[in-house]
């Protein structure tokens, strides 16, 4: 836990009475995060809902809130709910299970669109602590936020948490350069890496006719360098138009030449 990087998501200042309850009865881990707490009052529930609202405004591409936020209290439709809210065992059991679980990181607050290496949903859990000013602070793990590049289907790539739609040529080029974070010259696309690029393009378009056109284009050396330069420019225009940072575009350090190396700087630095 000591090495886990977190980003602050939300904060709510509690009344002194509730803050005192948290300090007296909550169990904290060695880093001060709440891992067990069973006195879930309306103030704590309100703080959780505020954090959920902030999270819903900052969902990543494909991320969704967990189903626990939609769970209904057994007292919701009860005519006696107001009269017995302080003593109802069913309500307190529900609050401890659902809101306590969300507060203590036992239940996921959201799911990412991507599966983990085991083929399971990527679950996101709150990390919560109480500071000296009686403020309940909600964090989310940074490693739950995709900072790199992930492909979703044939025409969507998630770049730094942003869903970007690319046209087939642009998607094929981007997939190719993601596979080569060290950087490669454009000339390799129609020389030593031609078969690799064709396979990538075929996986994107899934069209024998279009695939045949690209194969013929790459075999014909006349004007291919200019064509690739134009396609690369179109890719970066699409990325820029959708708000993607320059670090995630395919660029070179010098003027465009036959042997100039192009790379995605963010991925290149991550490799180093």
N, C-alpha and C positions, 0 to 999 in steps of 0.2 A: 504493500500500500504506500510505502514511503516514496516509491519511485513513480507513482501514478500521477500524471499531470492532469489538472482539472481546470475547467473554465467556469467562472461564476455565471449562473443563469438568472437567479432571482434572489431577493432578500425582503424579509418582512420583520418589522420591529414588534416584538411581543409586549404585552403588559407585564409589569414586574411580577404579578402573581403567576402567570403562565410560565414566564422565564424561570422563576424559582422552582416550579414543578419539574421543568425539564432538567435543570441542574441537579435536583435532588434525586430524581427517579430514573433518568435516562442512563443507559449504559453506553459508554463511548469507547472507541478503539484507541490505539496509541496515538493516532493523529487527531483525535478530538471529534471524529464523526460519529453520529448517532447510529448505533447498531441494534439497540433494543429500547423500546419505550411504549408503554401501554396506557398512559393517561392521555387519550386523544380527545381533547375538547374542541369546541367549535372554532376557537381561535387558531388552533393548529390545523384544523381542516381547511379553514379559510386561507392560511398561508400555503398549504399544499395546492389548493385550487388556483391561487395566484401564480404559483410556479408552473402549473400545467398550462395556464393561459399564455404565459411568456413562452413556454416551450412550443405551444401550438403556433405561435407567431414566427418561430425560428426553426421550424421543421426543415430538415434537409430534404434533398430530392428523394422522393419515395418513402420517406420516414412517416410513420403514423403513430398516434398516441395509442397506448395499450388499452385493452378492453376494460381494465380495472377502473378507469375514470368513468365508465358508463354503468358500472355496477350500481344497482338500486338498493338503498337501505331498506330493510324489512319494515321500517317505520314510515316509509315515504307515503304510503296510502292509508296509514292507520289513523282512525278518528281520534285516538287517545294519544297521539304522538307528542303533542305539546304538553299535556299534563304529566306524562311519565318519562319525558326525555332524559331526566337525570337519573332515573332508576331502571330503565328498560335494559334487561340483560341482552336481548337480541340486538339492540342498537349498539351497545358497548362492544359486543362480540364482533359485530360487523366493522365498526370503526377501528378496532385493534387489528383485525385481519387485513382490511383493505387499506385504510389510511396509514395505519401503523406500518404495514408492509411496504408501502410506497415511501414513507418517511425514512425507514431504516435500510432501504436498499434490498429488501427481500422480494419485492415485486417490481417488475419492469415498468418504467414510466412511458417507454415508447419502444418501437421496433424499427430497425433500419431495413431498407429494402433488400439488403444483401445477406446471403447466408454465410455462416462461418465455414471453416474448413471441414467441420463435421456435418455440414448440410443442415444445420439448425438455424433458426432465426437469430439475428444479431440483436440481443436485448440491451436496452440502455437503462441504467439504474441511477437514481439520484444519489448524491452524497451530500449529507446535510450536517451542519454544525451550528452551534449557538456561540456568538462572540460575546465580548465583555460588555457590549452596549445593548444586550438583550435582543440582538437581531438574529433571526433564523436565516441562514444563508444556504441556498441550494446551488449545488454544482453538478455539472455533468462531466464524465470522463472525456478527456481530449481524444483518447484512442477510440472513442465511439464515433468521432467525427471524421469522415473520410477526407483526409487532407491531400491525397494523391489523385489517382485516376482510376475509375471503375467503369466498365462497359455494361450497359443494360440493353439487351436486344441488339438489333442491327443498326439502329440509327440514333441511339442516345448514348452519350458518354457523360458520366458524372465527374466533374472537374472541381476539386476543392469544395465539394458539397453542393455544387450547382449543376442542375441537369441541362445539358446542351444537346441540341438536335443538329446533326450534320448530314449533308448530302453524301451519297455513296462514295464519290472520289475523295472527298474530304475525310470521311470516316476511315476509309482504307489507308490513306496517308497517315492519319493520326494513330491508328492501330500499329502501323509499321514503325513509327518513331517511338511509340511507347515500348515496343519490343527492343528498341536499340537506344537506351538512355545515354549510352556513351557517345552517341552521335554518328551519323554516316553521311556520305556525300550522295547527292541526288543521282549521280551517275550509277550508283550501285543498284538502283531500281530497275535499270534495263541491262545490267551486267550480272555481277555475281549474286545479287539478291532478287533477281527477276522472278524466279519460281516462288519464292517466299511471298513477294508482294502480290502475285497473281492469286495465290491461295487465300490471302487476306481479302483481296477484292472479291473473290468468288464467295467467300463466307458472308460478305456484306450484301451483295446484290442478289445472289442466288438466281442468276439468269445466265443461261448458256450463251445467248446472243451477245449480251454485254461483256461477258467474260472473253468471248472470242475476239471482240473488238479491242479489248485491252491487250490481249496477247499479241495481236497484230501490231498494235501501236508500239508496244515495247520492243518488238523485234525490228521495227523500222526506225533506224537511227536518225532519219531526216527530221529535224525540228523537235525531237523528243525532249531535249533539254529545255527549250522554251516552253513546251507544253507543261512539263513538270513544274517549272518556275511559276507558270500561271496558276496551275492547280494548287500549288503551295500558297500562293498569294490569296486565292479564294478561300482556302482553309482558314488562314489567319484572319481574313475579313469576317468569316462566319463566327469565329471564336470571339473576336473583338466586339462584334455586334451583339453578342449575348453576355457581355460583361466579364469575359475571362481575362485574368491577369496575364501580363506579358510573359511572366515566368512559365506559363503553361502553353505558350505558343511555340511553334516550330521555327526557330530562328538560327542565324549564323552570326559569327563575330565580325565578319568582313563582308566585302562585296560579293555578289553572286557570281561564282565561277564554276567551271566544270567539276573541280575537285573540292569545292568548299564544303566543309562539314556542317550539317544542320543537326540540331538537337532540341529537346525540351529541357530548358535549364533547370527547372525544379526537379525533374527526375534525375538529371545528371548529377546535381549536388547530393541528392539522396543516395546515389550509388557510391559517392566518394567516402 
